[in-house]
Protein backbone atom coordinates (compact mmCIF):
# COMPACT_ATOMS: atom_id res chain seq x y z
CA UNK A 1 0.00 0.00 0.00
CA UNK A 2 1.53 3.25 -1.11
CA UNK A 3 0.62 6.75 -0.07
CA UNK A 4 -1.49 7.12 -3.19
CA UNK A 5 -5.01 8.29 -3.01
CA UNK A 6 -6.69 11.32 -1.70
CA UNK A 7 -4.81 13.89 0.38
CA UNK A 8 -6.51 15.70 3.23
CA UNK A 9 -6.01 19.44 3.35
CA UNK A 10 -3.74 19.31 6.45
CA UNK A 11 -1.44 17.07 4.36
CA UNK A 12 -1.46 19.57 1.50
CA UNK A 13 -0.87 22.62 3.71
CA UNK A 14 2.88 22.12 4.38
CA UNK A 15 3.52 21.81 0.64
CA UNK A 16 1.95 25.17 -0.19
CA UNK A 17 4.14 28.25 -0.52
CA UNK A 18 4.27 30.65 2.41
CA UNK A 19 2.51 33.27 0.30
CA UNK A 20 -0.32 30.84 -0.50
CA UNK A 21 -0.69 29.90 3.17
CA UNK A 22 -0.82 33.60 4.07
CA UNK A 23 -3.40 34.29 1.37
CA UNK A 24 -5.58 31.43 2.59
CA UNK A 25 -5.42 32.71 6.18
CA UNK A 26 -6.13 36.33 5.19
CA UNK A 27 -8.87 35.49 2.68
CA UNK A 28 -10.31 32.41 4.36
CA UNK A 29 -13.67 31.43 2.91
CA UNK A 30 -13.20 33.48 -0.25
CA UNK A 31 -13.10 31.97 -3.75
CA UNK A 32 -9.63 30.73 -4.69
CA UNK A 33 -7.59 32.52 -7.35
CA UNK A 34 -6.53 30.41 -10.35
CA UNK A 35 -2.84 30.37 -9.40
CA UNK A 36 -3.65 29.00 -5.95
CA UNK A 37 -5.94 26.34 -7.44
CA UNK A 38 -3.08 25.35 -9.76
CA UNK A 39 -0.65 25.14 -6.83
CA UNK A 40 -3.01 22.96 -4.76
CA UNK A 41 -3.60 20.66 -7.74
CA UNK A 42 0.14 20.39 -8.37
CA UNK A 43 0.59 19.24 -4.74
CA UNK A 44 -2.23 16.68 -5.02
CA UNK A 45 -1.30 15.45 -8.48
CA UNK A 46 -4.55 16.86 -9.81
CA UNK A 47 -6.74 15.17 -7.21
CA UNK A 48 -9.76 17.17 -6.09
CA UNK A 49 -10.97 15.70 -2.82
CA UNK A 50 -14.60 16.45 -2.04
CA UNK A 51 -13.65 16.63 1.66
CA UNK A 52 -11.97 19.97 1.04
CA UNK A 53 -12.81 20.92 -2.53
CA UNK A 54 -16.23 22.28 -3.36
CA UNK A 55 -15.21 22.77 -6.98
CA UNK A 56 -16.52 25.55 -9.17
CA UNK A 57 -19.68 27.10 -7.79
CA UNK A 58 -22.58 28.36 -9.85
CA UNK A 59 -20.59 31.55 -10.39
CA UNK A 60 -17.62 29.49 -11.58
CA UNK A 61 -15.62 30.22 -8.43
CA UNK A 62 -13.73 27.47 -6.65
CA UNK A 63 -14.02 27.43 -2.89
CA UNK A 64 -12.92 25.23 -0.02
CA UNK A 65 -15.39 23.37 2.16
CA UNK A 66 -16.60 24.76 5.49
CA UNK A 67 -14.53 22.06 7.22
CA UNK A 68 -11.32 23.34 5.64
CA UNK A 69 -12.25 26.98 6.24
CA UNK A 70 -12.64 26.10 9.94
CA UNK A 71 -9.31 24.22 9.91
CA UNK A 72 -7.48 27.17 8.31
CA UNK A 73 -9.06 29.51 10.87
CA UNK A 74 -7.67 27.30 13.65
CA UNK A 75 -4.21 27.32 12.02
CA UNK A 76 -4.36 31.10 11.65
CA UNK A 77 -5.36 31.55 15.30
CA UNK A 78 -2.60 29.20 16.49
CA UNK A 79 -0.14 31.08 14.28
CA UNK A 80 -0.97 34.41 15.94
CA UNK A 81 -0.70 33.21 19.53
C-alpha positions as CSV (number, residue, x, y, z in Angstrom):
1,X,0.0,0.0,0.0
2,X,1.5,3.2,-1.1
3,X,0.6,6.8,-0.1
4,X,-1.5,7.1,-3.2
5,X,-5.0,8.3,-3.0
6,X,-6.7,11.3,-1.7
7,X,-4.8,13.9,0.4
8,X,-6.5,15.7,3.2
9,X,-6.0,19.4,3.4
10,X,-3.7,19.3,6.4
11,X,-1.4,17.1,4.4
12,X,-1.5,19.6,1.5
13,X,-0.9,22.6,3.7
14,X,2.9,22.1,4.4
15,X,3.5,21.8,0.6
16,X,2.0,25.2,-0.2
17,X,4.1,28.2,-0.5
18,X,4.3,30.7,2.4
19,X,2.5,33.3,0.3
20,X,-0.3,30.8,-0.5
21,X,-0.7,29.9,3.2
22,X,-0.8,33.6,4.1
23,X,-3.4,34.3,1.4
24,X,-5.6,31.4,2.6
25,X,-5.4,32.7,6.2
26,X,-6.1,36.3,5.2
27,X,-8.9,35.5,2.7
28,X,-10.3,32.4,4.4
29,X,-13.7,31.4,2.9
30,X,-13.2,33.5,-0.3
31,X,-13.1,32.0,-3.7
32,X,-9.6,30.7,-4.7
33,X,-7.6,32.5,-7.4
34,X,-6.5,30.4,-10.3
35,X,-2.8,30.4,-9.4
36,X,-3.6,29.0,-5.9
37,X,-5.9,26.3,-7.4
38,X,-3.1,25.3,-9.8
39,X,-0.7,25.1,-6.8
40,X,-3.0,23.0,-4.8
41,X,-3.6,20.7,-7.7
42,X,0.1,20.4,-8.4
43,X,0.6,19.2,-4.7
44,X,-2.2,16.7,-5.0
45,X,-1.3,15.5,-8.5
46,X,-4.5,16.9,-9.8
47,X,-6.7,15.2,-7.2
48,X,-9.8,17.2,-6.1
49,X,-11.0,15.7,-2.8
50,X,-14.6,16.5,-2.0
51,X,-13.7,16.6,1.7
52,X,-12.0,20.0,1.0
53,X,-12.8,20.9,-2.5
54,X,-16.2,22.3,-3.4
55,X,-15.2,22.8,-7.0
56,X,-16.5,25.6,-9.2
57,X,-19.7,27.1,-7.8
58,X,-22.6,28.4,-9.9
59,X,-20.6,31.6,-10.4
60,X,-17.6,29.5,-11.6
61,X,-15.6,30.2,-8.4
62,X,-13.7,27.5,-6.6
63,X,-14.0,27.4,-2.9
64,X,-12.9,25.2,0.0
65,X,-15.4,23.4,2.2
66,X,-16.6,24.8,5.5
67,X,-14.5,22.1,7.2
68,X,-11.3,23.3,5.6
69,X,-12.3,27.0,6.2
70,X,-12.6,26.1,9.9
71,X,-9.3,24.2,9.9
72,X,-7.5,27.2,8.3
73,X,-9.1,29.5,10.9
74,X,-7.7,27.3,13.7
75,X,-4.2,27.3,12.0
76,X,-4.4,31.1,11.7
77,X,-5.4,31.5,15.3
78,X,-2.6,29.2,16.5
79,X,-0.1,31.1,14.3
80,X,-1.0,34.4,15.9
81,X,-0.7,33.2,19.5
